[in-house]
């Protein structure tokens, strides 16, 4: 009986000892920022979206405050009015276009079809547009519409384009030769589902070939393509031309040319046409156009201040944001 009582007492002491211990608090779970390494940008649909931020890609120096009613009013850039054209615009009266305020043109030289065969073709108005622009003092750049699905095909496109450019040479162009790869909407295309790494590989292959041949090269992109497909950190050696319809050039990263309208009306062109502005940095923000660029020397329609830009709108009827 004494043995049993001692056992009960020991058990009770053990229970009382356990009750005196303080429960250990669980460790707090670290808070993870879901937007670390990202930045908010304009979507083009009146909303903001989060995208990866590249630390080594220069940011745009243009802001909404630099524009008033679609006109650049800042002091850091000389701004030039331009268009980009192809056979879709038909025959162009380049004298009328130049007199209306067009100072530069990006001219399509050729394209790859988006069907399964992916045939390479010259733009039927390439030669006429190159010659017409030159004859009327319009500075020229070139672009090639790509549907490449590999770096090898992009290099093939570059070789095809270089043959088209052979009669002119690098010295004939005041602006770059741009690689224009685009998604095809509302139709089946050979490029459907192509991943961003491959798209970037294609742009690098094309631009590398053009640069090696002595041409200034560049890449065209619109918001979605620039933010979600291209690895912009691999394209910093080349010019960037951005399509972003809006009230000001809202693309987050630095770009040389802004395509601000796809429905412009220009004297001498019978159809709607894409409108562009080219931004050339001014020395120390002096407000004076640089004298070492072809445009500054030859373009009578430079938009270096609000008054000149306003004067051109009589013939060029689509302002940024239209």
ChimeraX commands (.cxc) that place a marker at each C-alpha (Angstrom):
marker #1 position 0.00,0.00,0.00 radius 0.5
marker #1 position 2.86,2.39,0.84 radius 0.5
marker #1 position 4.44,1.54,-2.51 radius 0.5
marker #1 position 1.23,2.41,-4.33 radius 0.5
marker #1 position 0.92,5.74,-2.46 radius 0.5
marker #1 position 4.49,6.67,-3.33 radius 0.5
marker #1 position 3.81,5.98,-6.99 radius 0.5
marker #1 position 0.69,8.18,-6.98 radius 0.5
marker #1 position 2.63,10.98,-5.26 radius 0.5
marker #1 position 5.44,10.82,-7.84 radius 0.5
marker #1 position 2.96,10.93,-10.70 radius 0.5
marker #1 position 1.26,13.97,-9.18 radius 0.5
marker #1 position 4.57,15.77,-8.78 radius 0.5
marker #1 position 5.41,15.13,-12.42 radius 0.5
marker #1 position 2.06,16.53,-13.53 radius 0.5
marker #1 position 2.47,19.65,-11.43 radius 0.5
marker #1 position 5.97,20.22,-12.83 radius 0.5
marker #1 position 4.76,19.97,-16.43 radius 0.5
marker #1 position 2.04,22.52,-15.77 radius 0.5
marker #1 position 4.59,25.14,-14.72 radius 0.5
marker #1 position 6.41,25.16,-18.12 radius 0.5
marker #1 position 5.67,28.12,-20.46 radius 0.5
marker #1 position 4.77,27.01,-24.03 radius 0.5
marker #1 position 7.35,28.04,-26.66 radius 0.5
marker #1 position 6.09,30.72,-29.08 radius 0.5
marker #1 position 6.32,29.66,-32.75 radius 0.5
marker #1 position 8.87,31.58,-34.81 radius 0.5
marker #1 position 7.35,34.33,-36.95 radius 0.5
marker #1 position 7.30,33.60,-40.69 radius 0.5
marker #1 position 9.38,36.18,-42.57 radius 0.5
marker #1 position 7.29,38.52,-44.75 radius 0.5
marker #1 position 8.13,38.07,-48.44 radius 0.5
marker #1 position 7.64,41.09,-50.73 radius 0.5
marker #1 position 5.89,39.66,-53.82 radius 0.5
marker #1 position 7.04,42.69,-55.83 radius 0.5
marker #1 position 10.71,42.61,-54.94 radius 0.5
marker #1 position 12.82,43.37,-58.02 radius 0.5
marker #1 position 9.79,44.74,-59.88 radius 0.5
marker #1 position 8.48,48.18,-60.84 radius 0.5
marker #1 position 5.04,49.52,-61.74 radius 0.5
marker #1 position 4.59,50.71,-65.32 radius 0.5
marker #1 position 1.77,51.89,-67.56 radius 0.5
marker #1 position -0.11,49.04,-69.23 radius 0.5
marker #1 position -1.50,51.13,-72.09 radius 0.5
marker #1 position -5.04,50.46,-70.88 radius 0.5
marker #1 position -5.23,53.12,-68.18 radius 0.5
marker #1 position -3.89,50.85,-65.44 radius 0.5
marker #1 position -0.54,50.05,-63.87 radius 0.5
marker #1 position 1.16,46.67,-63.93 radius 0.5
marker #1 position 4.17,45.13,-62.22 radius 0.5
marker #1 position 7.13,44.08,-64.39 radius 0.5
marker #1 position 10.67,42.91,-63.77 radius 0.5
marker #1 position 13.10,45.81,-63.33 radius 0.5
marker #1 position 16.46,45.58,-65.07 radius 0.5
marker #1 position 19.12,47.31,-63.02 radius 0.5
marker #1 position 21.53,47.57,-65.96 radius 0.5
marker #1 position 19.08,48.99,-68.54 radius 0.5
marker #1 position 18.89,52.83,-68.69 radius 0.5
marker #1 position 15.58,54.39,-67.62 radius 0.5
marker #1 position 13.69,56.81,-69.82 radius 0.5
marker #1 position 14.31,60.47,-69.10 radius 0.5
marker #1 position 10.89,61.46,-70.45 radius 0.5
marker #1 position 7.90,62.09,-68.15 radius 0.5
marker #1 position 4.31,63.29,-68.44 radius 0.5
marker #1 position 5.46,66.72,-67.24 radius 0.5
marker #1 position 7.55,67.06,-70.42 radius 0.5
marker #1 position 4.40,67.17,-72.57 radius 0.5
marker #1 position 1.50,69.60,-72.88 radius 0.5
marker #1 position -1.40,68.71,-75.17 radius 0.5
marker #1 position 0.83,66.16,-76.87 radius 0.5
marker #1 position 3.67,68.62,-77.48 radius 0.5
marker #1 position 7.13,68.24,-75.96 radius 0.5
marker #1 position 7.92,71.25,-73.76 radius 0.5
marker #1 position 11.05,69.97,-72.01 radius 0.5
marker #1 position 14.60,71.24,-72.37 radius 0.5
marker #1 position 16.60,68.02,-72.61 radius 0.5
marker #1 position 15.85,66.83,-76.14 radius 0.5
marker #1 position 15.50,68.05,-79.69 radius 0.5
marker #1 position 12.36,66.36,-81.02 radius 0.5
marker #1 position 11.71,65.45,-84.65 radius 0.5
marker #1 position 8.47,64.41,-86.34 radius 0.5
marker #1 position 8.54,61.20,-88.36 radius 0.5
marker #1 position 6.53,58.38,-89.89 radius 0.5
marker #1 position 7.04,54.69,-90.54 radius 0.5
marker #1 position 5.79,53.38,-93.86 radius 0.5
marker #1 position 5.48,50.29,-96.01 radius 0.5
marker #1 position 3.69,49.16,-99.16 radius 0.5
marker #1 position 0.44,49.46,-97.19 radius 0.5
marker #1 position 0.60,53.25,-97.63 radius 0.5
marker #1 position 0.87,52.90,-101.41 radius 0.5
marker #1 position 2.53,55.65,-103.43 radius 0.5
marker #1 position 3.64,58.58,-101.28 radius 0.5
marker #1 position 4.00,62.20,-102.36 radius 0.5
marker #1 position 7.22,62.77,-100.43 radius 0.5
marker #1 position 7.37,66.47,-101.23 radius 0.5
marker #1 position 3.97,67.03,-99.62 radius 0.5
marker #1 position 4.90,64.87,-96.65 radius 0.5
marker #1 position 8.13,66.79,-96.11 radius 0.5
marker #1 position 6.38,70.16,-96.43 radius 0.5
marker #1 position 3.77,69.04,-93.88 radius 0.5
marker #1 position 6.42,68.54,-91.21 radius 0.5
marker #1 position 7.79,65.01,-91.72 radius 0.5
marker #1 position 11.52,65.17,-91.03 radius 0.5
marker #1 position 12.35,61.45,-90.94 radius 0.5
marker #1 position 10.93,58.15,-92.11 radius 0.5
marker #1 position 11.46,54.55,-91.09 radius 0.5
marker #1 position 10.94,52.59,-94.29 radius 0.5
marker #1 position 10.11,48.90,-94.44 radius 0.5
marker #1 position 12.60,47.10,-96.64 radius 0.5
marker #1 position 11.08,43.64,-96.45 radius 0.5
marker #1 position 9.38,41.02,-94.35 radius 0.5
marker #1 position 9.00,37.34,-93.59 radius 0.5
marker #1 position 5.51,35.92,-94.01 radius 0.5
marker #1 position 3.85,34.59,-90.88 radius 0.5
marker #1 position 2.57,31.44,-92.62 radius 0.5
marker #1 position 4.26,28.09,-92.19 radius 0.5
marker #1 position 6.57,28.65,-95.18 radius 0.5
marker #1 position 7.92,31.92,-93.79 radius 0.5
marker #1 position 8.87,33.28,-97.21 radius 0.5
marker #1 position 11.18,36.33,-97.33 radius 0.5
marker #1 position 9.96,39.19,-99.52 radius 0.5
marker #1 position 11.01,42.72,-100.46 radius 0.5
marker #1 position 8.51,45.49,-99.73 radius 0.5
marker #1 position 7.17,46.51,-103.13 radius 0.5
marker #1 position 7.59,50.23,-102.35 radius 0.5
marker #1 position 10.99,50.00,-100.68 radius 0.5
marker #1 position 13.02,51.51,-103.51 radius 0.5
marker #1 position 10.42,54.19,-104.31 radius 0.5
marker #1 position 10.19,55.22,-100.67 radius 0.5
marker #1 position 13.96,55.29,-100.18 radius 0.5
marker #1 position 14.46,57.43,-103.28 radius 0.5
marker #1 position 11.46,59.69,-102.65 radius 0.5
marker #1 position 12.46,60.42,-99.05 radius 0.5
marker #1 position 16.05,61.20,-100.04 radius 0.5
marker #1 position 15.00,63.49,-102.89 radius 0.5
marker #1 position 12.92,65.59,-100.50 radius 0.5
marker #1 position 15.32,65.92,-97.58 radius 0.5
marker #1 position 13.63,63.36,-95.34 radius 0.5
marker #1 position 16.13,61.49,-93.16 radius 0.5
marker #1 position 15.89,57.73,-93.57 radius 0.5
marker #1 position 15.94,54.66,-91.39 radius 0.5
marker #1 position 14.87,51.13,-92.30 radius 0.5
marker #1 position 13.03,48.27,-90.65 radius 0.5
marker #1 position 12.45,44.59,-91.42 radius 0.5
marker #1 position 9.30,42.79,-90.28 radius 0.5
marker #1 position 10.39,39.48,-88.80 radius 0.5
marker #1 position 8.63,36.23,-88.10 radius 0.5
marker #1 position 11.81,34.36,-87.27 radius 0.5
marker #1 position 11.49,31.35,-84.97 radius 0.5
marker #1 position 15.22,30.87,-84.38 radius 0.5
marker #1 position 18.45,32.84,-84.31 radius 0.5
marker #1 position 19.41,31.12,-87.56 radius 0.5
marker #1 position 16.30,32.45,-89.30 radius 0.5
marker #1 position 16.93,35.95,-87.93 radius 0.5
marker #1 position 20.47,35.80,-89.36 radius 0.5
marker #1 position 18.94,34.73,-92.67 radius 0.5
marker #1 position 16.66,37.77,-92.55 radius 0.5
marker #1 position 19.64,40.01,-91.86 radius 0.5
marker #1 position 21.50,38.60,-94.88 radius 0.5
marker #1 position 18.43,39.13,-97.07 radius 0.5
marker #1 position 18.11,42.72,-95.84 radius 0.5
marker #1 position 21.78,43.48,-96.40 radius 0.5
marker #1 position 21.33,42.57,-100.07 radius 0.5
marker #1 position 18.44,45.03,-100.30 radius 0.5
marker #1 position 20.54,47.73,-98.66 radius 0.5
marker #1 position 23.62,47.10,-100.80 radius 0.5
marker #1 position 22.79,49.84,-103.36 radius 0.5
marker #1 position 22.63,52.41,-100.56 radius 0.5
marker #1 position 25.18,51.49,-97.89 radius 0.5
marker #1 position 25.36,52.60,-94.24 radius 0.5
marker #1 position 26.24,56.18,-95.17 radius 0.5
marker #1 position 22.81,56.67,-96.80 radius 0.5
marker #1 position 20.94,56.15,-93.52 radius 0.5
marker #1 position 20.66,58.79,-90.82 radius 0.5
marker #1 position 18.72,56.45,-88.53 radius 0.5
marker #1 position 19.14,52.81,-87.55 radius 0.5
marker #1 position 18.00,49.62,-89.21 radius 0.5
marker #1 position 15.36,48.14,-86.90 radius 0.5
marker #1 position 14.38,44.54,-86.22 radius 0.5
marker #1 position 10.57,44.42,-86.02 radius 0.5
marker #1 position 9.37,41.09,-84.61 radius 0.5
marker #1 position 5.70,41.04,-83.63 radius 0.5
marker #1 position 3.03,38.66,-82.37 radius 0.5
marker #1 position 0.28,37.97,-84.89 radius 0.5
marker #1 position -3.20,38.43,-83.40 radius 0.5
marker #1 position -6.46,36.80,-84.53 radius 0.5
marker #1 position -4.75,34.37,-86.87 radius 0.5
marker #1 position -2.48,31.35,-86.81 radius 0.5
marker #1 position 1.19,32.21,-87.19 radius 0.5
marker #1 position 4.42,30.26,-87.32 radius 0.5
marker #1 position 5.62,32.30,-84.32 radius 0.5
marker #1 position 2.72,31.41,-82.00 radius 0.5
marker #1 position 3.95,30.42,-78.54 radius 0.5
marker #1 position 7.57,31.44,-79.13 radius 0.5
marker #1 position 9.32,32.04,-75.80 radius 0.5
marker #1 position 11.03,35.27,-74.78 radius 0.5
marker #1 position 14.52,33.82,-74.73 radius 0.5
marker #1 position 14.24,32.72,-78.36 radius 0.5
marker #1 position 12.69,36.05,-79.40 radius 0.5
marker #1 position 15.64,37.83,-77.78 radius 0.5
marker #1 position 18.10,35.43,-79.42 radius 0.5
marker #1 position 16.58,36.38,-82.79 radius 0.5
marker #1 position 16.95,40.11,-82.16 radius 0.5
marker #1 position 20.55,39.69,-81.03 radius 0.5
marker #1 position 21.43,37.62,-84.12 radius 0.5
marker #1 position 19.85,40.17,-86.47 radius 0.5
marker #1 position 21.38,43.25,-84.85 radius 0.5
marker #1 position 24.80,41.63,-84.55 radius 0.5
marker #1 position 24.83,40.92,-88.29 radius 0.5
marker #1 position 23.74,44.48,-89.19 radius 0.5
marker #1 position 26.30,46.02,-86.83 radius 0.5
marker #1 position 29.05,43.85,-88.29 radius 0.5
marker #1 position 28.14,45.17,-91.76 radius 0.5
marker #1 position 28.58,48.78,-90.59 radius 0.5
marker #1 position 24.95,49.72,-89.97 radius 0.5
marker #1 position 23.50,51.17,-86.78 radius 0.5
marker #1 position 21.02,48.56,-85.59 radius 0.5
marker #1 position 17.97,48.70,-83.36 radius 0.5
marker #1 position 14.94,46.81,-82.09 radius 0.5
marker #1 position 11.26,47.73,-82.29 radius 0.5
marker #1 position 8.94,46.68,-79.47 radius 0.5
marker #1 position 5.58,47.56,-77.99 radius 0.5
marker #1 position 4.79,47.52,-74.27 radius 0.5
marker #1 position 3.92,43.83,-73.87 radius 0.5
marker #1 position 6.78,42.62,-76.05 radius 0.5
marker #1 position 9.28,44.91,-74.34 radius 0.5
marker #1 position 8.22,44.08,-70.81 radius 0.5
marker #1 position 7.34,40.38,-71.00 radius 0.5
marker #1 position 9.18,38.85,-73.98 radius 0.5
marker #1 position 12.43,40.66,-74.70 radius 0.5
marker #1 position 15.30,40.43,-72.24 radius 0.5
marker #1 position 16.17,44.11,-72.56 radius 0.5
marker #1 position 19.43,43.65,-70.67 radius 0.5
marker #1 position 20.75,41.82,-73.75 radius 0.5
marker #1 position 19.76,44.60,-76.17 radius 0.5
marker #1 position 21.49,47.63,-74.62 radius 0.5
marker #1 position 24.06,47.84,-77.45 radius 0.5
marker #1 position 21.36,48.87,-79.92 radius 0.5
marker #1 position 18.75,51.57,-80.43 radius 0.5
marker #1 position 15.22,51.03,-79.12 radius 0.5
marker #1 position 12.07,52.10,-80.99 radius 0.5
marker #1 position 8.92,51.78,-78.88 radius 0.5
marker #1 position 5.30,51.66,-79.97 radius 0.5
marker #1 position 3.17,52.99,-77.10 radius 0.5
marker #1 position 0.10,54.98,-78.08 radius 0.5
marker #1 position -0.65,57.48,-75.33 radius 0.5
marker #1 position -0.33,61.05,-74.13 radius 0.5
marker #1 position 3.41,60.81,-73.58 radius 0.5
marker #1 position 6.13,58.16,-74.04 radius 0.5
marker #1 position 5.40,56.09,-70.93 radius 0.5
marker #1 position 7.72,53.15,-71.66 radius 0.5
marker #1 position 9.88,52.76,-68.56 radius 0.5
marker #1 position 13.22,52.26,-70.29 radius 0.5
marker #1 position 15.14,54.70,-72.47 radius 0.5
marker #1 position 14.26,54.69,-76.17 radius 0.5
marker #1 position 15.24,56.84,-79.11 radius 0.5
marker #1 position 12.01,56.81,-81.10 radius 0.5
marker #1 position 8.41,56.76,-79.87 radius 0.5
marker #1 position 5.63,55.54,-82.15 radius 0.5
marker #1 position 2.69,57.46,-80.68 radius 0.5
marker #1 position -0.11,56.91,-83.20 radius 0.5
marker #1 position -1.15,54.24,-85.69 radius 0.5
marker #1 position -3.90,56.35,-87.26 radius 0.5
marker #1 position -2.11,59.49,-88.36 radius 0.5
marker #1 position -3.15,61.56,-91.37 radius 0.5
marker #1 position -0.27,63.12,-93.31 radius 0.5
marker #1 position -0.38,65.24,-96.45 radius 0.5
marker #1 position 0.80,63.22,-99.44 radius 0.5
marker #1 position -0.23,59.87,-97.97 radius 0.5
marker #1 position -3.63,58.46,-98.93 radius 0.5
marker #1 position -4.00,56.05,-95.98 radius 0.5
marker #1 position -3.61,56.22,-92.23 radius 0.5
marker #1 position 0.04,56.09,-91.21 radius 0.5
marker #1 position 2.06,55.47,-88.05 radius 0.5
marker #1 position 3.47,58.64,-86.47 radius 0.5
marker #1 position 6.73,58.81,-84.54 radius 0.5
marker #1 position 8.82,61.25,-82.55 radius 0.5
marker #1 position 12.58,61.02,-82.37 radius 0.5
marker #1 position 14.34,62.30,-79.26 radius 0.5
marker #1 position 17.93,63.53,-79.57 radius 0.5
marker #1 position 19.62,64.51,-76.28 radius 0.5
marker #1 position 20.71,68.14,-76.17 radius 0.5
marker #1 position 24.12,69.16,-74.79 radius 0.5
marker #1 position 23.59,70.20,-71.15 radius 0.5
marker #1 position 19.89,70.93,-71.73 radius 0.5
marker #1 position 20.66,74.13,-73.64 radius 0.5
marker #1 position 17.56,73.98,-75.80 radius 0.5
marker #1 position 19.73,74.17,-78.94 radius 0.5
marker #1 position 19.53,71.38,-81.50 radius 0.5
marker #1 position 22.80,69.45,-81.88 radius 0.5
marker #1 position 24.77,70.34,-85.00 radius 0.5
marker #1 position 26.44,66.96,-85.53 radius 0.5
marker #1 position 23.36,65.00,-86.58 radius 0.5
marker #1 position 21.99,64.82,-90.14 radius 0.5
marker #1 position 18.52,65.79,-88.95 radius 0.5
marker #1 position 19.68,68.99,-87.29 radius 0.5
marker #1 position 21.45,70.09,-90.44 radius 0.5
marker #1 position 18.83,69.24,-93.05 radius 0.5
marker #1 position 15.40,68.93,-91.48 radius 0.5
marker #1 position 13.38,72.12,-91.73 radius 0.5
marker #1 position 10.58,70.64,-89.63 radius 0.5
marker #1 position 12.48,69.92,-86.39 radius 0.5
marker #1 position 10.23,70.10,-83.35 radius 0.5
marker #1 position 12.62,71.59,-80.84 radius 0.5
marker #1 position 9.99,73.67,-79.12 radius 0.5
marker #1 position 6.25,73.84,-78.65 radius 0.5
marker #1 position 5.67,76.56,-81.25 radius 0.5
marker #1 position 7.25,74.60,-84.09 radius 0.5
marker #1 position 5.42,71.44,-83.10 radius 0.5
marker #1 position 2.10,73.26,-82.98 radius 0.5
marker #1 position 2.67,74.69,-86.47 radius 0.5
marker #1 position 3.04,71.23,-88.01 radius 0.5
marker #1 position -0.32,69.92,-86.80 radius 0.5
marker #1 position -2.24,71.55,-89.64 radius 0.5
marker #1 position -1.02,68.78,-91.96 radius 0.5
marker #1 position -0.15,66.06,-89.44 radius 0.5
marker #1 position -3.46,65.60,-87.71 radius 0.5
marker #1 position -2.86,62.88,-85.13 radius 0.5
marker #1 position -1.33,64.14,-81.92 radius 0.5
marker #1 position 0.09,61.82,-79.25 radius 0.5
marker #1 position -2.74,60.08,-77.48 radius 0.5
marker #1 position -5.09,60.21,-80.45 radius 0.5
marker link #1:1,2 radius 0.2
marker link #1:2,3 radius 0.2
marker link #1:3,4 radius 0.2
marker link #1:4,5 radius 0.2
marker link #1:5,6 radius 0.2
marker link #1:6,7 radius 0.2
marker link #1:7,8 radius 0.2
marker link #1:8,9 radius 0.2
marker link #1:9,10 radius 0.2
marker link #1:10,11 radius 0.2
marker link #1:11,12 radius 0.2
marker link #1:12,13 radius 0.2
marker link #1:13,14 radius 0.2
marker link #1:14,15 radius 0.2
marker link #1:15,16 radius 0.2
marker link #1:16,17 radius 0.2
marker link #1:17,18 radius 0.2
marker link #1:18,19 radius 0.2
marker link #1:19,20 radius 0.2
marker link #1:20,21 radius 0.2
marker link #1:21,22 radius 0.2
marker link #1:22,23 radius 0.2
marker link #1:23,24 radius 0.2
marker link #1:24,25 radius 0.2
marker link #1:25,26 radius 0.2
marker link #1:26,27 radius 0.2
marker link #1:27,28 radius 0.2
marker link #1:28,29 radius 0.2
marker link #1:29,30 radius 0.2
marker link #1:30,31 radius 0.2
marker link #1:31,32 radius 0.2
marker link #1:32,33 radius 0.2
marker link #1:33,34 radius 0.2
marker link #1:34,35 radius 0.2
marker link #1:35,36 radius 0.2
marker link #1:36,37 radius 0.2
marker link #1:37,38 radius 0.2
marker link #1:38,39 radius 0.2
marker link #1:39,40 radius 0.2
marker link #1:40,41 radius 0.2
marker link #1:41,42 radius 0.2
marker link #1:42,43 radius 0.2
marker link #1:43,44 radius 0.2
marker link #1:44,45 radius 0.2
marker link #1:45,46 radius 0.2
marker link #1:46,47 radius 0.2
marker link #1:47,48 radius 0.2
marker link #1:48,49 radius 0.2
marker link #1:49,50 radius 0.2
marker link #1:50,51 radius 0.2
marker link #1:51,52 radius 0.2
marker link #1:52,53 radius 0.2
marker link #1:53,54 radius 0.2
marker link #1:54,55 radius 0.2
marker link #1:55,56 radius 0.2
marker link #1:56,57 radius 0.2
marker link #1:57,58 radius 0.2
marker link #1:58,59 radius 0.2
marker link #1:59,60 radius 0.2
marker link #1:60,61 radius 0.2
marker link #1:61,62 radius 0.2
marker link #1:62,63 radius 0.2
marker link #1:63,64 radius 0.2
marker link #1:64,65 radius 0.2
marker link #1:65,66 radius 0.2
marker link #1:66,67 radius 0.2
marker link #1:67,68 radius 0.2
marker link #1:68,69 radius 0.2
marker link #1:69,70 radius 0.2
marker link #1:70,71 radius 0.2
marker link #1:71,72 radius 0.2
marker link #1:72,73 radius 0.2
marker link #1:73,74 radius 0.2
marker link #1:74,75 radius 0.2
marker link #1:75,76 radius 0.2
marker link #1:76,77 radius 0.2
marker link #1:77,78 radius 0.2
marker link #1:78,79 radius 0.2
marker link #1:79,80 radius 0.2
marker link #1:80,81 radius 0.2
marker link #1:81,82 radius 0.2
marker link #1:82,83 radius 0.2
marker link #1:83,84 radius 0.2
marker link #1:84,85 radius 0.2
marker link #1:85,86 radius 0.2
marker link #1:86,87 radius 0.2
marker link #1:87,88 radius 0.2
marker link #1:88,89 radius 0.2
marker link #1:89,90 radius 0.2
marker link #1:90,91 radius 0.2
marker link #1:91,92 radius 0.2
marker link #1:92,93 radius 0.2
marker link #1:93,94 radius 0.2
marker link #1:94,95 radius 0.2
marker link #1:95,96 radius 0.2
marker link #1:96,97 radius 0.2
marker link #1:97,98 radius 0.2
marker link #1:98,99 radius 0.2
marker link #1:99,100 radius 0.2
marker link #1:100,101 radius 0.2
marker link #1:101,102 radius 0.2
marker link #1:102,103 radius 0.2
marker link #1:103,104 radius 0.2
marker link #1:104,105 radius 0.2
marker link #1:105,106 radius 0.2
marker link #1:106,107 radius 0.2
marker link #1:107,108 radius 0.2
marker link #1:108,109 radius 0.2
marker link #1:109,110 radius 0.2
marker link #1:110,111 radius 0.2
marker link #1:111,112 radius 0.2
marker link #1:112,113 radius 0.2
marker link #1:113,114 radius 0.2
marker link #1:114,115 radius 0.2
marker link #1:115,116 radius 0.2
marker link #1:116,117 radius 0.2
marker link #1:117,118 radius 0.2
marker link #1:118,119 radius 0.2
marker link #1:119,120 radius 0.2
marker link #1:120,121 radius 0.2
marker link #1:121,122 radius 0.2
marker link #1:122,123 radius 0.2
marker link #1:123,124 radius 0.2
marker link #1:124,125 radius 0.2
marker link #1:125,126 radius 0.2
marker link #1:126,127 radius 0.2
marker link #1:127,128 radius 0.2
marker link #1:128,129 radius 0.2
marker link #1:129,130 radius 0.2
marker link #1:130,131 radius 0.2
marker link #1:131,132 radius 0.2
marker link #1:132,133 radius 0.2
marker link #1:133,134 radius 0.2
marker link #1:134,135 radius 0.2
marker link #1:135,136 radius 0.2
marker link #1:136,137 radius 0.2
marker link #1:137,138 radius 0.2
marker link #1:138,139 radius 0.2
marker link #1:139,140 radius 0.2
marker link #1:140,141 radius 0.2
marker link #1:141,142 radius 0.2
marker link #1:142,143 radius 0.2
marker link #1:143,144 radius 0.2
marker link #1:144,145 radius 0.2
marker link #1:145,146 radius 0.2
marker link #1:146,147 radius 0.2
marker link #1:147,148 radius 0.2
marker link #1:148,149 radius 0.2
marker link #1:149,150 radius 0.2
marker link #1:150,151 radius 0.2
marker link #1:151,152 radius 0.2
marker link #1:152,153 radius 0.2
marker link #1:153,154 radius 0.2
marker link #1:154,155 radius 0.2
marker link #1:155,156 radius 0.2
marker link #1:156,157 radius 0.2
marker link #1:157,158 radius 0.2
marker link #1:158,159 radius 0.2
marker link #1:159,160 radius 0.2
marker link #1:160,161 radius 0.2
marker link #1:161,162 radius 0.2
marker link #1:162,163 radius 0.2
marker link #1:163,164 radius 0.2
marker link #1:164,165 radius 0.2
marker link #1:165,166 radius 0.2
marker link #1:166,167 radius 0.2
marker link #1:167,168 radius 0.2
marker link #1:168,169 radius 0.2
marker link #1:169,170 radius 0.2
marker link #1:170,171 radius 0.2
marker link #1:171,172 radius 0.2
marker link #1:172,173 radius 0.2
marker link #1:173,174 radius 0.2
marker link #1:174,175 radius 0.2
marker link #1:175,176 radius 0.2
marker link #1:176,177 radius 0.2
marker link #1:177,178 radius 0.2
marker link #1:178,179 radius 0.2
marker link #1:179,180 radius 0.2
marker link #1:180,181 radius 0.2
marker link #1:181,182 radius 0.2
marker link #1:182,183 radius 0.2
marker link #1:183,184 radius 0.2
marker link #1:184,185 radius 0.2
marker link #1:185,186 radius 0.2
marker link #1:186,187 radius 0.2
marker link #1:187,188 radius 0.2
marker link #1:188,189 radius 0.2
marker link #1:189,190 radius 0.2
marker link #1:190,191 radius 0.2
marker link #1:191,192 radius 0.2
marker link #1:192,193 radius 0.2
marker link #1:193,194 radius 0.2
marker link #1:194,195 radius 0.2
marker link #1:195,196 radius 0.2
marker link #1:196,197 radius 0.2
marker link #1:197,198 radius 0.2
marker link #1:198,199 radius 0.2
marker link #1:199,200 radius 0.2
marker link #1:200,201 radius 0.2
marker link #1:201,202 radius 0.2
marker link #1:202,203 radius 0.2
marker link #1:203,204 radius 0.2
marker link #1:204,205 radius 0.2
marker link #1:205,206 radius 0.2
marker link #1:206,207 radius 0.2
marker link #1:207,208 radius 0.2
marker link #1:208,209 radius 0.2
marker link #1:209,210 radius 0.2
marker link #1:210,211 radius 0.2
marker link #1:211,212 radius 0.2
marker link #1:212,213 radius 0.2
marker link #1:213,214 radius 0.2
marker link #1:214,215 radius 0.2
marker link #1:215,216 radius 0.2
marker link #1:216,217 radius 0.2
marker link #1:217,218 radius 0.2
marker link #1:218,219 radius 0.2
marker link #1:219,220 radius 0.2
marker link #1:220,221 radius 0.2
marker link #1:221,222 radius 0.2
marker link #1:222,223 radius 0.2
marker link #1:223,224 radius 0.2
marker link #1:224,225 radius 0.2
marker link #1:225,226 radius 0.2
marker link #1:226,227 radius 0.2
marker link #1:227,228 radius 0.2
marker link #1:228,229 radius 0.2
marker link #1:229,230 radius 0.2
marker link #1:230,231 radius 0.2
marker link #1:231,232 radius 0.2
marker link #1:232,233 radius 0.2
marker link #1:233,234 radius 0.2
marker link #1:234,235 radius 0.2
marker link #1:235,236 radius 0.2
marker link #1:236,237 radius 0.2
marker link #1:237,238 radius 0.2
marker link #1:238,239 radius 0.2
marker link #1:239,240 radius 0.2
marker link #1:240,241 radius 0.2
marker link #1:241,242 radius 0.2
marker link #1:242,243 radius 0.2
marker link #1:243,244 radius 0.2
marker link #1:244,245 radius 0.2
marker link #1:245,246 radius 0.2
marker link #1:246,247 radius 0.2
marker link #1:247,248 radius 0.2
marker link #1:248,249 radius 0.2
marker link #1:249,250 radius 0.2
marker link #1:250,251 radius 0.2
marker link #1:251,252 radius 0.2
marker link #1:252,253 radius 0.2
marker link #1:253,254 radius 0.2
marker link #1:254,255 radius 0.2
marker link #1:255,256 radius 0.2
marker link #1:256,257 radius 0.2
marker link #1:257,258 radius 0.2
marker link #1:258,259 radius 0.2
marker link #1:259,260 radius 0.2
marker link #1:260,261 radius 0.2
marker link #1:261,262 radius 0.2
marker link #1:262,263 radius 0.2
marker link #1:263,264 radius 0.2
marker link #1:264,265 radius 0.2
marker link #1:265,266 radius 0.2
marker link #1:266,267 radius 0.2
marker link #1:267,268 radius 0.2
marker link #1:268,269 radius 0.2
marker link #1:269,270 radius 0.2
marker link #1:270,271 radius 0.2
marker link #1:271,272 radius 0.2
marker link #1:272,273 radius 0.2
marker link #1:273,274 radius 0.2
marker link #1:274,275 radius 0.2
marker link #1:275,276 radius 0.2
marker link #1:276,277 radius 0.2
marker link #1:277,278 radius 0.2
marker link #1:278,279 radius 0.2
marker link #1:279,280 radius 0.2
marker link #1:280,281 radius 0.2
marker link #1:281,282 radius 0.2
marker link #1:282,283 radius 0.2
marker link #1:283,284 radius 0.2
marker link #1:284,285 radius 0.2
marker link #1:285,286 radius 0.2
marker link #1:286,287 radius 0.2
marker link #1:287,288 radius 0.2
marker link #1:288,289 radius 0.2
marker link #1:289,290 radius 0.2
marker link #1:290,291 radius 0.2
marker link #1:291,292 radius 0.2
marker link #1:292,293 radius 0.2
marker link #1:293,294 radius 0.2
marker link #1:294,295 radius 0.2
marker link #1:295,296 radius 0.2
marker link #1:296,297 radius 0.2
marker link #1:297,298 radius 0.2
marker link #1:298,299 radius 0.2
marker link #1:299,300 radius 0.2
marker link #1:300,301 radius 0.2
marker link #1:301,302 radius 0.2
marker link #1:302,303 radius 0.2
marker link #1:303,304 radius 0.2
marker link #1:304,305 radius 0.2
marker link #1:305,306 radius 0.2
marker link #1:306,307 radius 0.2
marker link #1:307,308 radius 0.2
marker link #1:308,309 radius 0.2
marker link #1:309,310 radius 0.2
marker link #1:310,311 radius 0.2
marker link #1:311,312 radius 0.2
marker link #1:312,313 radius 0.2
marker link #1:313,314 radius 0.2
marker link #1:314,315 radius 0.2
marker link #1:315,316 radius 0.2
marker link #1:316,317 radius 0.2
marker link #1:317,318 radius 0.2
marker link #1:318,319 radius 0.2
marker link #1:319,320 radius 0.2
marker link #1:320,321 radius 0.2
marker link #1:321,322 radius 0.2
view
